[in-house]
Amino acid sequence: MKLKPFLSLLAFLVVSIAGAQTLKGKVIDDQNEPLLGVTILVKEVPNKGATTNEKGEFSINVTPNQTLVFSYIGFQSKEIKVGKQKNLVVTLVGEAEELPELLVVGSRAGGRTKIDSPVPVDVFDVAKTSKTQPQVNLNQILNSIAPSFTSTTQVVSDGSDHLDPAQLRGLGPDQTLVLLNGKRRHTSAFINVNGTPGRGTVGTDLNTIPSFALSKIEVLRDGASAQYGSDAIAGVMNLELKKDKGLSAQVSYGGHLTPTANDHRGNFDGGQGQLDINYGTELGKKGGFLNFTFSAQFRDKTHRAGTFDGDIFNAYNAIERRALNHGDNLSRYFSNINVNADPRLLGLIKGYAGEVDYFDSSYLAQIQSANSIADLQPILKKDFTEQELAYRGLNRKDYNMHVGQSSLLGTQFFVNAAFPVSDNWEIYAFGGQSYRYGEAGGFFRRPNQARTFTGLYPNGYLPKITTDIQDSSISAGIRGEAGKWHLDLSNTFGRNEFAYTIKNTGNTSLRFASPDYFDAGKLRFAQNTINLDLSRPVELFHKSNISFGLEQRHESYSTVAGAENSYATYDVTGGVLPLSAPASQKVTDFFGNALPGGAQVLPGFREESALTKTRNVWAGYGEFETDITQWLLANAAVRYEHYSDFGNTFNYKLATRVKLFPHVNLRAAASTGFRAPSIHQLYYTNINTLQINGVFQETGTFNNISRAAELFGIEKLQEEKSKSLSAGFAIKIPKAGLSLSADAYFIRVDDRIILTEAFTRPAGNSPAENELKQIFDQANVSTVQFFSNAVDVETKGIDVVVSHSLQADKFTLNNDFAFNLTQTRKVGDIHTPRAIKAAGLEEKFFSERSRVLLEEVIPRFKATLSHNLTIGKWNGYLRNTYYGKATGPDVIAADKRIGDFVFDERGHQVIRGK
């Protein structure tokens, strides 16, 4: 990056001093007691402020005629105009009403409270929430308190087990923008390709940020691409880091005590604990601060599987076990049963069969009468699961998958700092480092399956996917005032790495030479963003503000190949199997099935999939907001962006707020938006074991620059385009401690990017089909899938939020009710490529399963009612959350039951709300 222009501008800003002064003071209550943690903001300058220390003292840089806003939970806010005073004592009076937090999102003008905002914004006090609720990570906290936010842990879904997809208003995880201290947060390196909510999308890993480091969370529930850029179709979440001084810490522990725990045996499972420490101190003598947060946490697995009741052992497995009792491993007598079986094998099998005491005489006679291995193969496929379980001292629960949350172990360290360099300018920096280790089980490899090498695993095995997730971020900048202009110049860098290690597994084609531990490769994503934001008040109408800025963003995405044995298929000699190898070179099981290569459960990233791709984004934006009168506000924003890999976009937003009465507002907004295809969607390639219609298959995800995509006629990815409308009202009754808001919304997204269903290996013999067969064989997959702009989508719904606070002499009671009703529907025709339509494969391009994942996998209705009672130093919290019906995309066959579900007439798995 070229630093000279940046440093020149930095130098200019540092010396731009415009007659500011340092104002010191103290904030007390009506009993003359100092108040710790009072928020003090400069009304005319977004993001400029301070907080009081344990003595109620503060220091802040201001200029004459600016207005300071003092706000504190449970007290009336107060505004004071700055004159020539050097010291100030402010008294706040308690009142049973909601804290009028000033917002960062929704408008660049600053000084707005959520009831005065022209768009719906929720503000959550994280410090207060973490003390009163059992949830500790961000996804859990937001899921419990934000009406339109949904996030759940995933099960047997590869990397998604370690990163919970989060959605706002039922739209995709990649359609919500996340900010940290008002700066764009980088996304995860991981892309979700399994059958879970958000399939085919890339989201932001919220759990890399410790909740204890945050002071508040703002959730803008409205399209905001014109203000903040790509991804802000559903809305924006802004996470504000603490500026507190002093030391605080907390320890938490919890888990699940339920009859369904431990595979329905009952008792306790899923224990999780967390340690949080926060320390803040003054930095300099002009209101600077330095705040650190350290967090460490662990989470144990939960087990919710029902008893497995499918086939596990066949007759060959029984005979093989009797041979092992004598130190004789039958798998050593062949590597390809059709070519090089040892002549002694037939006699050995017949001999050891006599030791299986539950084989009756007629069945033994069939075995003894066989004249060849080919004769034995159909005979020995017979199921003897119950008898063999008893013989080996096992039971069916030993073959349950780990259905439930994965185990996690992680640490995070974050810092937030600001240092005034003059009375009018400050430099700031914030960021953090996070590490998380996760472990989750895959589908059990049973002895009677071709993908299990029983020479090493005679009882089968449960493979485990482990991940090492490392996340780093740093943002630094300078902000202040030059004349009437407020300037903010910053650089923000973020990096996420998602590394896979596969354990307790094997590469079956390596047979006895297979390790049980594989380096499967890693994914990396990095983002660097330079922002210059300018704003100033203008003398127009009652009060107005103009803002504009520039942004340059550089993104880098990498796939790092795993070890060769994590993805390769080997031949009978132990060498890598050539694509053109004859069947005689392939390693087989006893029944002649070719043994698959690669690490079972998740083959590693291949060398040919390894790549590094980059792109650049340039943006310019402007916003104008004006109080035309004291009762009418209008806001307009425009944004132009250029992407180096696909082109340009232009978007706008219009919003208004009408103040009918002092505490009654009507609001409405209309906007266009967009989401550029993520660089992950453009270039990701890998192979996963997926369950498709109850059958496990190795499925390759090929990117849009691949030859396979070209042969299937998959078109190049374009941006998603959206149009949004919203309207609602906000009412506040201060004396009753009551506030109410309701907002309806409509969002149309054209060219929504989805992950197609899996296309099977072609059966024809045309040149294109023969080339595709080679691609399938080389990747060792039976099906392939792609990303495509497949459908148009409409989402509509309503959000309602009601809050009530009652303060008495001896207690405080806060009651909150919120609900969200939303519906997402595919509209219009499917954008099926001509080649796929001509081949009659429309159902594979966008299937019923894809529709369910898009429309029904997230509950349409969510309601939360909570009560928080405080008596002295004691606090009690009660919350009830109701989730509406959700429909899973896959039928789980009788022999793979994982719980108690209802199946509808289409065969989908339906989970009822509770």
DACORJO-V700240 format. One record per residue. N is the residue number from 0. RES is the residue in one small letter. PSI is psi as a letter, one per 20 degrees, with the letter a starting at -180 (* if undefined). D_LAST is the distance of its C-alpha to the last C-alpha in whole Angstrom. Layout:
# DACORJO-V700240
N	RES	PSI	D_LAST
N	RES	PSI	D_LAST
This chain:
# DACORJO-V700240
0	m	p	53
1	k	o	56
2	l	i	56
3	k	g	59
4	p	h	57
5	f	g	54
6	l	h	57
7	s	g	59
8	l	h	57
9	l	g	55
10	a	h	59
11	f	g	59
12	l	h	56
13	v	h	57
14	v	j	60
15	s	n	59
16	i	p	59
17	a	l	59
18	g	k	60
19	a	r	57
20	q	q	57
21	t	p	55
22	l	p	54
23	k	q	53
24	g	a	51
25	k	q	49
26	v	p	46
27	i	r	46
28	d	a	44
29	d	j	45
30	q	j	46
31	n	k	48
32	e	p	46
33	p	q	45
34	l	p	42
35	l	p	40
36	g	j	38
37	v	p	39
38	t	p	39
39	i	o	42
40	l	q	42
41	v	o	45
42	k	h	44
43	e	i	46
44	v	o	45
45	p	p	42
46	n	j	41
47	k	p	44
48	g	a	43
49	a	r	43
50	t	q	41
51	t	q	43
52	n	a	44
53	e	i	44
54	k	j	47
55	g	j	45
56	e	q	48
57	f	r	47
58	s	p	50
59	i	q	49
60	n	p	52
61	v	r	52
62	t	q	55
63	p	q	56
64	n	i	55
65	q	r	51
66	t	p	48
67	l	p	46
68	v	o	43
69	f	p	42
70	s	q	38
71	y	q	36
72	i	p	33
73	g	j	33
74	f	q	37
75	q	q	38
76	s	q	39
77	k	p	43
78	e	p	45
79	i	p	49
80	k	p	51
81	v	p	53
82	g	c	57
83	k	j	60
84	q	q	58
85	k	h	58
86	n	q	56
87	l	p	53
88	v	p	51
89	v	p	48
90	t	p	46
91	l	p	43
92	v	p	42
93	g	q	38
94	e	q	36
95	a	m	33
96	e	r	32
97	e	q	30
98	l	p	32
99	p	m	33
100	e	p	33
101	l	p	35
102	l	q	34
103	v	g	35
104	v	r	33
105	g	h	34
106	s	q	37
107	r	j	40
108	a	h	42
109	g	r	40
110	g	j	40
111	r	q	37
112	t	r	34
113	k	h	31
114	i	h	32
115	d	i	35
116	s	q	34
117	p	i	34
118	v	q	31
119	p	p	27
120	v	p	27
121	d	p	25
122	v	p	26
123	f	p	25
124	d	o	27
125	v	h	26
126	a	g	28
127	k	g	26
128	t	g	23
129	s	h	24
130	k	h	25
131	t	i	22
132	q	q	19
133	p	i	19
134	q	q	18
135	v	h	22
136	n	r	22
137	l	g	22
138	n	g	19
139	q	g	17
140	i	g	18
141	l	h	18
142	n	h	15
143	s	h	14
144	i	h	16
145	a	p	17
146	p	h	16
147	s	j	17
148	f	p	17
149	t	p	15
150	s	p	16
151	t	q	14
152	t	q	16
153	q	r	18
154	v	p	19
155	v	l	23
156	s	k	24
157	d	c	27
158	g	h	27
159	s	i	24
160	d	h	23
161	h	i	24
162	l	o	24
163	d	o	20
164	p	p	21
165	a	p	20
166	q	q	20
167	l	p	20
168	r	k	20
169	g	j	19
170	l	r	22
171	g	q	23
172	p	h	24
173	d	j	27
174	q	j	27
175	t	p	26
176	l	p	29
177	v	p	29
178	l	q	32
179	l	o	33
180	n	k	36
181	g	j	36
182	k	q	37
183	r	p	36
184	r	q	34
185	h	q	34
186	t	r	32
187	s	q	31
188	a	i	33
189	f	q	31
190	i	p	30
191	n	o	27
192	v	j	28
193	n	r	25
194	g	l	23
195	t	r	20
196	p	p	19
197	g	k	22
198	r	p	24
199	g	j	28
200	t	r	27
201	v	p	29
202	g	r	27
203	t	p	28
204	d	n	27
205	l	h	25
206	n	j	25
207	t	i	29
208	i	p	29
209	p	p	29
210	s	h	27
211	f	i	29
212	a	i	32
213	l	q	30
214	s	h	31
215	k	r	29
216	i	p	27
217	e	p	27
218	v	o	25
219	l	o	27
220	r	m	25
221	d	q	28
222	g	p	30
223	a	k	33
224	s	h	35
225	a	h	38
226	q	h	38
227	y	i	36
228	g	a	37
229	s	q	35
230	d	i	31
231	a	l	31
232	i	g	29
233	a	h	26
234	g	a	27
235	v	p	28
236	m	p	27
237	n	p	30
238	l	p	30
239	e	p	32
240	l	q	34
241	k	q	35
242	k	j	39
243	d	q	39
244	k	q	42
245	g	r	42
246	l	p	40
247	s	q	36
248	a	q	34
249	q	q	31
250	v	p	29
251	s	q	26
252	y	q	24
253	g	a	21
254	g	a	19
255	h	p	16
256	l	o	17
257	t	q	15
258	p	h	16
259	t	i	15
260	a	q	17
261	n	l	21
262	d	l	20
263	h	j	19
264	r	i	22
265	g	a	19
266	n	b	21
267	f	p	20
268	d	r	20
269	g	k	20
270	g	q	22
271	q	p	23
272	g	q	25
273	q	p	27
274	l	p	31
275	d	p	31
276	i	p	35
277	n	p	36
278	y	p	40
279	g	q	42
280	t	r	45
281	e	q	48
282	l	o	49
283	g	a	53
284	k	j	54
285	k	k	53
286	g	j	49
287	g	r	48
288	f	q	45
289	l	p	44
290	n	p	40
291	f	q	39
292	t	p	36
293	f	p	35
294	s	p	32
295	a	p	31
296	q	q	28
297	f	q	27
298	r	p	24
299	d	r	24
300	k	q	22
301	t	q	19
302	h	o	19
303	r	j	17
304	a	q	19
305	g	r	20
306	t	p	23
307	f	p	26
308	d	k	28
309	g	a	30
310	d	q	34
311	i	g	35
312	f	p	38
313	n	a	41
314	a	h	45
315	y	g	46
316	n	h	44
317	a	g	45
318	i	g	49
319	e	h	48
320	r	g	47
321	r	h	50
322	a	g	52
323	l	h	50
324	n	h	51
325	h	j	55
326	g	j	54
327	d	o	54
328	n	o	52
329	l	h	52
330	s	i	51
331	r	i	54
332	y	j	56
333	f	q	55
334	s	h	53
335	n	o	53
336	i	h	53
337	n	i	55
338	v	g	58
339	n	k	59
340	a	p	57
341	d	p	60
342	p	h	62
343	r	i	61
344	l	g	57
345	l	g	58
346	g	h	60
347	l	g	57
348	i	g	54
349	k	h	56
350	g	g	58
351	y	h	54
352	a	h	53
353	g	i	55
354	e	i	53
355	v	o	50
356	d	i	50
357	y	i	47
358	f	p	49
359	d	r	51
360	s	h	55
361	s	h	54
362	y	g	52
363	l	h	54
364	a	h	57
365	q	g	55
366	i	g	54
367	q	h	58
368	s	i	59
369	a	p	58
370	n	i	61
371	s	r	59
372	i	h	55
373	a	h	55
374	d	h	55
375	l	h	53
376	q	g	50
377	p	h	48
378	i	g	49
379	l	j	47
380	k	i	44
381	k	p	43
382	d	p	40
383	f	l	40
384	t	g	37
385	e	g	37
386	q	g	40
387	e	h	40
388	l	g	37
389	a	g	39
390	y	h	42
391	r	i	41
392	g	k	39
393	l	r	35
394	n	r	32
395	r	h	30
396	k	h	27
397	d	i	30
398	y	j	29
399	n	q	25
400	m	r	25
401	h	n	23
402	v	o	19
403	g	a	18
404	q	q	19
405	s	r	22
406	s	q	25
407	l	q	26
408	l	p	29
409	g	r	30
410	t	q	33
411	q	q	33
412	f	p	36
413	f	q	36
414	v	q	39
415	n	p	40
416	a	q	43
417	a	q	46
418	f	o	49
419	p	p	52
420	v	i	55
421	s	a	56
422	d	i	56
423	n	i	54
424	w	q	53
425	e	q	50
426	i	q	49
427	y	q	46
428	a	q	44
429	f	r	40
430	g	a	38
431	g	r	37
432	q	p	37
433	s	q	34
434	y	p	34
435	r	p	31
436	y	p	31
437	g	q	28
438	e	p	28
439	a	q	26
440	g	q	27
441	g	b	27
442	f	p	28
443	f	p	30
444	r	o	33
445	r	q	35
446	p	h	38
447	n	j	39
448	q	q	38
449	a	h	40
450	r	j	39
451	t	p	39
452	f	o	43
453	t	i	43
454	g	h	46
455	l	h	44
456	y	m	41
457	p	h	42
458	n	j	38
459	g	a	37
460	y	r	35
461	l	o	31
462	p	q	32
463	k	p	31
464	i	p	31
465	t	q	31
466	t	q	32
467	d	o	34
468	i	o	33
469	q	p	35
470	d	p	35
471	s	q	38
472	s	q	38
473	i	p	41
474	s	p	42
475	a	q	45
476	g	a	47
477	i	p	49
478	r	q	48
479	g	a	50
480	e	p	53
481	a	o	56
482	g	c	57
483	k	i	55
484	w	p	53
485	h	p	50
486	l	q	49
487	d	o	47
488	l	p	48
489	s	q	46
490	n	p	45
491	t	p	42
492	f	p	41
493	g	q	38
494	r	p	38
495	n	p	35
496	e	p	36
497	f	o	34
498	a	p	36
499	y	p	35
500	t	p	36
501	i	p	35
502	k	r	36
503	n	l	36
504	t	a	37
505	g	r	40
506	n	o	42
507	t	h	43
508	s	i	46
509	l	i	48
510	r	c	48
511	f	i	49
512	a	i	50
513	s	p	46
514	p	r	45
515	d	j	41
516	y	p	40
517	f	p	41
518	d	o	41
519	a	j	39
520	g	a	40
521	k	r	38
522	l	q	37
523	r	q	38
524	f	p	38
525	a	q	40
526	q	p	40
527	n	p	43
528	t	p	43
529	i	p	46
530	n	p	45
531	l	o	47
532	d	p	46
533	l	q	48
534	s	q	48
535	r	q	50
536	p	q	50
537	v	q	52
538	e	n	54
539	l	p	53
540	f	b	52
541	h	g	50
542	k	p	49
543	s	r	48
544	n	p	47
545	i	p	48
546	s	q	46
547	f	r	47
548	g	r	47
549	l	q	47
550	e	p	45
551	q	p	46
552	r	p	43
553	h	p	44
554	e	q	42
555	s	p	42
556	y	p	40
557	s	q	41
558	t	p	41
559	v	p	43
560	a	q	43
561	g	a	42
562	a	q	45
563	e	g	47
564	n	i	46
565	s	i	42
566	y	i	42
567	a	q	46
568	t	p	47
569	y	q	50
570	d	a	52
571	v	i	54
572	t	i	57
573	g	j	54
574	g	r	54
575	v	p	52
576	l	o	52
577	p	q	54
578	l	h	52
579	s	j	55
580	a	q	55
581	p	r	56
582	a	h	54
583	s	h	56
584	q	i	55
585	k	q	51
586	v	p	50
587	t	r	48
588	d	a	47
589	f	h	48
590	f	j	47
591	g	j	49
592	n	p	46
593	a	p	46
594	l	p	44
595	p	q	42
596	g	r	43
597	g	r	41
598	a	p	39
599	q	p	36
600	v	g	33
601	l	n	34
602	p	q	37
603	g	r	39
604	f	p	40
605	r	q	43
606	e	h	47
607	e	i	47
608	s	i	43
609	a	p	45
610	l	r	45
611	t	p	45
612	k	q	45
613	t	r	45
614	r	r	45
615	n	q	46
616	v	p	44
617	w	p	46
618	a	q	45
619	g	p	46
620	y	q	45
621	g	q	45
622	e	p	44
623	f	p	45
624	e	p	44
625	t	p	45
626	d	n	45
627	i	g	47
628	t	a	47
629	q	i	46
630	w	i	43
631	l	p	43
632	l	q	42
633	a	q	42
634	n	p	41
635	a	p	42
636	a	q	41
637	v	q	43
638	r	p	43
639	y	p	45
640	e	q	44
641	h	p	46
642	y	p	45
643	s	i	47
644	d	i	45
645	f	i	45
646	g	b	46
647	n	q	45
648	t	q	43
649	f	p	43
650	n	q	40
651	y	r	40
652	k	p	38
653	l	p	39
654	a	q	37
655	t	q	38
656	r	p	37
657	v	p	39
658	k	o	39
659	l	g	39
660	f	r	39
661	p	h	40
662	h	k	36
663	v	o	35
664	n	q	34
665	l	q	34
666	r	q	33
667	a	q	33
668	a	q	34
669	a	p	35
670	s	q	36
671	t	q	36
672	g	r	35
673	f	r	35
674	r	o	34
675	a	q	37
676	p	p	36
677	s	q	35
678	i	h	38
679	h	g	36
680	q	h	35
681	l	h	39
682	y	i	40
683	y	p	37
684	t	p	38
685	n	r	37
686	i	p	36
687	n	q	33
688	t	o	31
689	l	q	29
690	q	o	27
691	i	o	28
692	n	l	27
693	g	j	27
694	v	p	30
695	f	p	31
696	q	q	33
697	e	o	35
698	t	p	35
699	g	p	37
700	t	o	36
701	f	p	39
702	n	r	40
703	n	i	41
704	i	j	45
705	s	q	45
706	r	h	47
707	a	g	44
708	a	h	43
709	e	g	46
710	l	h	47
711	f	i	43
712	g	k	44
713	i	p	41
714	e	r	42
715	k	q	42
716	l	q	39
717	q	r	39
718	e	q	37
719	e	p	34
720	k	p	35
721	s	q	33
722	k	p	34
723	s	q	31
724	l	p	31
725	s	q	29
726	a	q	30
727	g	a	29
728	f	q	30
729	a	p	29
730	i	p	30
731	k	p	31
732	i	n	33
733	p	g	34
734	k	h	35
735	a	i	32
736	g	k	30
737	l	p	28
738	s	q	27
739	l	p	25
740	s	q	25
741	a	p	24
742	d	p	25
743	a	q	25
744	y	q	26
745	f	p	27
746	i	p	28
747	r	p	30
748	v	o	31
749	d	q	34
750	d	l	34
751	r	p	31
752	i	p	32
753	i	r	30
754	l	p	30
755	t	r	32
756	e	r	31
757	a	p	33
758	f	p	37
759	t	r	39
760	r	p	42
761	p	q	45
762	a	i	47
763	g	a	50
764	n	k	53
765	s	r	54
766	p	g	55
767	a	g	51
768	e	h	49
769	n	h	52
770	e	g	51
771	l	h	47
772	k	g	48
773	q	g	49
774	i	g	47
775	f	g	44
776	d	g	46
777	q	h	47
778	a	i	43
779	n	l	43
780	v	q	40
781	s	i	39
782	t	q	37
783	v	q	37
784	q	r	35
785	f	r	36
786	f	q	34
787	s	q	35
788	n	n	35
789	a	h	33
790	v	r	32
791	d	q	31
792	v	q	28
793	e	p	27
794	t	p	24
795	k	q	23
796	g	a	21
797	i	q	21
798	d	p	20
799	v	p	20
800	v	p	20
801	v	p	21
802	s	p	23
803	h	p	25
804	s	p	27
805	l	o	29
806	q	p	32
807	a	r	34
808	d	h	37
809	k	i	35
810	f	r	31
811	t	p	29
812	l	o	26
813	n	p	24
814	n	p	21
815	d	p	19
816	f	p	17
817	a	q	16
818	f	q	14
819	n	p	15
820	l	o	16
821	t	q	18
822	q	p	19
823	t	p	21
824	r	p	24
825	k	p	27
826	v	q	30
827	g	a	34
828	d	q	35
829	i	p	34
830	h	m	37
831	t	p	38
832	p	q	41
833	r	g	44
834	a	h	45
835	i	h	42
836	k	g	42
837	a	h	45
838	a	j	44
839	g	k	41
840	l	k	39
841	e	h	36
842	e	h	33
843	k	h	34
844	f	g	34
845	f	o	31
846	s	r	29
847	e	h	26
848	r	g	24
849	s	h	25
850	r	g	24
851	v	g	20
852	l	h	21
853	l	g	22
854	e	h	20
855	e	i	16
856	v	i	15
857	i	p	14
858	p	p	11
859	r	h	13
860	f	p	11
861	k	p	10
862	a	p	11
863	t	p	12
864	l	p	13
865	s	q	16
866	h	p	19
867	n	o	21
868	l	p	24
869	t	p	28
870	i	o	30
871	g	c	33
872	k	j	32
873	w	q	29
874	n	p	26
875	g	p	22
876	y	p	19
877	l	p	16
878	r	p	13
879	n	p	10
880	t	p	8
881	y	p	5
882	y	p	6
883	g	a	8
884	k	p	9
885	a	q	11
886	t	p	14
887	g	q	16
888	p	h	20
889	d	p	21
890	v	p	21
891	i	o	21
892	a	r	24
893	a	h	24
894	d	j	26
895	k	k	24
896	r	p	21
897	i	j	18
898	g	a	15
899	d	o	14
900	f	r	13
901	v	p	14
902	f	p	17
903	d	a	18
904	e	i	22
905	r	i	23
906	g	j	22
907	h	q	19
908	q	p	16
909	v	p	13
910	i	p	9
911	r	q	7
912	g	q	4
913	k	*	0
